[in-house]
Amino acid sequence: MTDDVLLVHGGTPLEGEIRVRGAKNLVPKAMVAALLGHEPSRLRNVPDIRDVKVVRGLLQLHGVTVRPGEEHGELILDPSHVESANVADIDAHAGSSRIPILFCGPLLHRLGHAFIPGLGGCHIGDRPVDFHLDVLRQFGAVVDKNAEGLYLTAPQRLRGTKIRLPYPSVGATEQVLLTAVLAEGVTELTNAAIEPEIVDLICVLQKMGAIIAMGTDRTIVITGVDRLGGYNHRALPDRLESASWACAALATHGNIYVHGARQLEMMTFLNTFRKVGGAFEVDDEGIRFWHPGGELNAIALETDVHPGFQTDWQQPLVVALTQATGLSIVHETVYESRLGFTSALNQMGAHIQLYRECLGGTPCRFGRRNFQHSAVVSGPSKLHGGELIIPDLRGGFSYLIAALAAQGTSTVHGIDLINRGYENFMEKLRALGASVELPKAVASAV
């Protein structure tokens, strides 16, 4: 599809101002949470991204009224008349997203049954739904699999339980929260994810009337209630998108002010950004990121669950590390296949070697499983334009950064995938002075 292709003429520093809005990893989940209530909810700072449109469509299929509010980026969600949806319609709306698995708990509470089609999402590693299904079974749900997808039923009210996650999975933690708040009794979740988006989801649920206590040792205790109301909530800003633009400023020797970026959720990233040699300045409205001149520094880096260095920050930063002097070591411990995007960077002139061993730190769960999950980046490298096929959301934006930093023209295929998590990214690129264009055949038809 030619309308899914972008021509990028690189070599120009990105300079200017852009704005990030609500986090992709929170907003769709907060929309799902509205299903649990018996009163309308008001969600603000909502970005115009595909995941939001997918969830909006699924909610409307289930009888939830979704309409824009008075302010820009505001949605009013009214779940007063929740109903069953047609299986074919659900499948048509949800085939490219993994969010629908989180509808299970709320639908079991509201309707007593739920259908989940085959799940999509980015192909960056093994993200099995087994965590989710095991959790739902422990609450008392019955899961039946067939060719169409998953059918779940709740013969009686779901019951609170004790759950220990084998890994602090964000998705599984969200599943527990969205299911436990209306389950009978107390649910104790240990080894939970504690990302800022999880905390913000807890804030949403508490506003609705949930009782949720967070411990200091990744333990969350949820006391089930009989009924939930609506919420009025402003979503926290997208720290992952903010970091992507920061890396773009660094890789292109640019200067970008990110309206909406917040220091608190980005402290780990900001420390690493400074170690590499990037500069930033925080004020009440956002954060300015720039390349201060001179050489960038090679570093040793390990990704980890929050409060560690987020895996979604890794890919755009690796592009910037191709411009650092010396050998940088990157150890990916969250998704085993997330370094696969580096092969395209090597074709553009980067020098990145992948290893199966755990380099630069402590052994992780992938170390003995034959995954290439460590990288050595040798720089600085002169990048040149190339033919790029976007593999996943963060890897795709990282390819854009590489194309913008490279000399010459790159042809980037699959840019529609970036719409999943980056609002109006084409407009933002142009606002920053990027030289990008659609192929002539498409541009003339638009």
N, C-alpha and C positions, 0 to 999 in steps of 0.2 A: 504494500500500500504506500503510494508516494506521499500521501498526506501524513504519514507516520515517520517522515524523514526530515532531517534538519541539516542544512549546510552551515558549518561553523568556520569562520575565517579567524584564525587565532593570532596570537602575538600582541594583543592590545590589553593593557591593564584594565581591570574592571573598577570603575570609580563611580560613586553616587550613593543613593539611598534607596532602600527597599523596606518593606514591612512584612513581618511574619505574624500570623494569627494563631488560632488555637491549634493545639498539638494533634497531629494525625493519630497518635497512639492514645488519645483520650477522647476526642470528640465523638467518634462513632460509638464508642463504648458507653459514653454518657447518654447518647441517643437511645441505645438499647435499654439502658436503665430506666428510661421513661416508661417502658412497658410495664414495669413493676408497680407503678403508681395508679391511683384511682382519680387523680386530678391532673390538670395540665401542667407541663413543665416548660420553663423558659431557659434556653441555652444560648449564650452569647459568645462572640468572638469565634464563630464557626467559619472555617475556611471553605472555599469553593474547590473541593477536590473530589475525585471519583469515589473514594470510600464513603464519603458523606452521602453522595447521591445513591450509592448502592443501599446503604442502611435506610435512607429515607424511603426508597422504593419498597424495601422489605417491610418496613413499619406500616406503610400505607396499604400493602397487601393484607396485613393483619388487622386492618380497621383503625389504625392510629391516624388521626388527622395531623398533618405536618404543614405548617404555613410560615411564611416569613413574618418576623416581628417588626416593630417600628424602627429599630436601629439596624444599620448595615451589619450583616453577619449574625443576625439573631433568628432563631427558630422557636416556634411555639409548637409543642408536641402534646396532643390530647389523646390519651389512651382510654377514654371512657367506653369505647365500644370495640374492644379487642375481639377478633373473630379468627376462625381458621382460614387458611389461604390455600389456593390451588397448588398442587405439587408442581405442575409444569410452570406455573408463574414464578414460584419460588426459585426453581432451577434456572429459569431464564434470567432472573435478576441477580442471582448470587454466584453464578458459576465461576467468576473470576476473583472472588474474594474469600478470605478465611473468616471474616467477621461473623457469618451466620451461625457458627458453632456456639457463639455467646448468646444467641436467642434461646437456647435450650431451657435454661433455668427459668427465666421470666415466662416463657410460653407454658412450661409445665405448671407453674403456679397459676397462671391466668386461665389456661384452657385444659390442662390435664394431659396435653400431648404436644408433640413438636416434630417437624420434619426438617432434616438438614441434608442438602444435596452434597455431591462431591465437592471438595474444597480446592480452591486455587491458591493464589498468593505467590510471593517471590520464591524462586528455586535457589535458596542459599544454604540448604542443609535439611536435615531430617527434623521436621517439626510435626511429629505424629499427633493425631487427635486422641490417641490412647489416654494421655493425661486427662483430657476432658471427659472422655467416656468413663474412665475409672472413677473420677470425681463424682459424676452424676449418678453412677451406680451406688456409690457409698451413701448418697443422699436418699436412695430408694427408687431411683428411676430404672425402668426396664428399657434396654436398648436392643433393637432388632435391625440387622443390616440386610439390605437387598441391593439389587442392581441400581435402583434409583438413588439410594442414599441411606440415611439413618432415620429410623422411626423410633421416637422415644415416648413412653407413656409413664404416668404417675398414678398407679392404682389407688394410692392414698396420699395424704399430705406428705411432702418430703420432710425428712427428719435430719436434724443437726447431727454432726459426726466429727470424729477426729481424723484429720488428714495430714500426712507428711509428704511433701513433694520430694521426689528424688533429686530434683534440680529446681532452683527458684524461678520457674517459668512464669513470665508475665501473663501469658494467655490462660494458664491453669489457675493462677491467682485470681484473675478477673472472673473466671468461671465460678470459683468458690464464692467470691463476694456476691455475684449476681444471683446465685442460687441460695446461699445461706441466709440472706437477710429476711426471707419469708418462710424459711424452714422452721419446723417445730423444734424448740430446744436450742442448745448451744453448739456452735461449730468452732473447733480449734484448728487453725491452720498453722503448721510449722514449716520452716524453710520456705517462707513466702517471698515473692518478689516485692521490693519496696521502692520501685522507681517512682519519680515524681508524678507520673501519670497515674500510677496505682493510688497514691495518696490523694490525688485530685478526685479520682473516682470514689474513694471512700468519703471524701467531703460531699460529693453529690448525693451519695446514698444516705449519709447522715442528715442532710437537709431534707430528705424525703421521710425521715423518721426512723432510720435504721440505727441499731446500737452496735458499734464496731470499735474495738479497742486494739491499738497497735502496741506491741511490746518492743523491747530493745534488741531482741534476739531473733528477728524475722518471724515472730509469732503474732498472728492476728486472731482475735477472739470475736466471733459474731454471735450475738444473742438474737434469735429470730423473733420477729414481731408479727402480728396478725394482719396488719394493713400498712401500706405506705401511701404517702401523698405525692405531690409534685415537688419540683425544685426550681430555684432561680439561681443560675450559676454562670459565671464567666470562666470559660476554659483557660487553663494556663497556656502560655505561648509555646510554640514548637521549638524546643531546644535543639532538636536534631536538624531541622532546616536551618536554624541560626548558625550552627556549626558548619554546615555545608557551605554557606555563603562566606563564612570566615576563612575556610580552606581555599575557596575560590579567590579571595583577596590575596592570600599568601602565595598561591601558585602562580598568579598572573602579575605579581608585583603591584597589586591594586590597593584600593582604599574604599571600604564599604561600610556604611552606617546601616545597622539592622534595627529598625524601629520594632519594639516589642520584645527584643531579646532581653533575657533576665540573667543576672549574675548567679543567683542562688542555685538554679538547676544546672548551671554550666560550669561550676567551679573546677571540677576535675578536668574538663576540656580546656578551660582557660589556662590552667597551670601547664598543661602539655603544650598548648599553643605558644605560650611564652618561652618554654624550654627550647622549642624548635627555632625560635627567633622572631616570632610574630609579635606585633604590638596591638594592644587594645585599650580602649578607654570606655568606662562605664558611666552612664548618667541615668537620670530618672526615666528617660524615654526609650532607652535601648543601649546598644553597644556598638562602638566603631572598631572595626578590625582593619589593620593595614600591614603591609610589608615595609619595614623601616629602612630598607637598604642593606647592603652588605650580604654576607653569606648566611644561609640557614644552617642550623645545627642538626646533625644526625642524632637520633635518640633510640633508646630501647623502650618498647611499648607492649603492654599486655592488655587485651580487652577483658572486661569482666562485667558481671551484673552490677547494678547500682549499689554503692556509690563509686564503683570502679569506672574505668574508661569505657564508654558505651560502644558496643559493636557497630552501631549505626554511624558513629563518628569515624570509624577506622578507615573505610574506603576513601572518602574524600581527603582524609589526612595523608594517606599513602601517596596520592597524587602530588601533594605538596612536598612529601619527603623525597620524591624523585629529584627535587631541586635543591636538596640539602647536601652539604659537603661531608662525605664519609659514608660509613655503613650504618644504616638503621635496621633494627631488628623489630619485627612485629609478630607477636604471638596471639593468634585468634583463639579464644577459649569458649566462645558462645555458640557460633555456627561453624560447623566443620568445613563447609565448602565456600566460605565467604571470600577467600583469596583467589578464587578462580578468575575473577575479573582482571587480574594482573597480566594475563597473557596478552591481552589487547594493548596494554600499556607498553609491554616489551616490543610489540610490533611498531609502536610509535617512537621507539628509541630509548625507552627506560631500561634499566638493568635490575631486574627483580628475580630472585631465585627462591623457589618454594621448597619447603622441607617437611617431612613427616614428623620429625622430632619436635619436642617442646623446646624452643629456643628462647634464651634470655630470661628465664624465670622458672617457676615451679611447674612440675608436671601437671597436665590437665587431663580431662576425661577422653580426649581425642588422641593422646600421645601414643597409645598402643593399638590404635585401630586403623592404621594405614591411611590416614587423611593428611593431605598437604595443608597444614593449618599454621605453619610458621613461614615468615618471609624475611629475606635479607634484601634491603633496598640500597643500591649503590648509586651515589650521586656526586655532583649534579649531572643530570642528563639533558641533552638538547632534544626536546620532543618535536616531532614533525607530524603533520596531518596524516590521517589514516581513515580506513573504512571501519566503522565501529557498529556493533550490534548490541544494544542494551540488554544485559542479562537479568537485571532486577532493579528495584527502585533506587537504592543508595548507590549501587554500582553504576547505574545509568547516569545519575547526576555527576558521579565521579568522572565518567567518560566525558561529559560536557566540560568539566573543569579542565581535564587533560587537553581537550580540543581547543579550549580557549587559551591555554598556556602554550600550546604548540605553535610552531611556525608553519604557515601554509593552511590549506583548507581540509577539513575533515567532513566526512559524510556520516551522520549518526542516524542509525535505523532504530525504530522502536521507541521514539520519544513519547508516544502516548502513554507508556507505562509510568513516566515521570509524573503525569497528572494525578496518579494515585495519592501522592504525598506532597507535591509542591504546587501551591496555588499560584496560578498565573505566571508560571516560570518564564514563559516567552516574553511577556511584558516586562518582567523584572530584569531579564537579561538585556533587553533593549534599553531600559532605564539606566543601566550601568555602563552603557556604551559598547556592549558586545556586538560584534559584526556577525549576525546570524540571519539566515533567510531560508524560506521554503524553496524546494525545487521549482523551477520556472513554470512547469506544467500545472503545479498546484497553485502557485501564487496568482497565475492568470485566471484560475477558476474561482478564486476566493472573492 
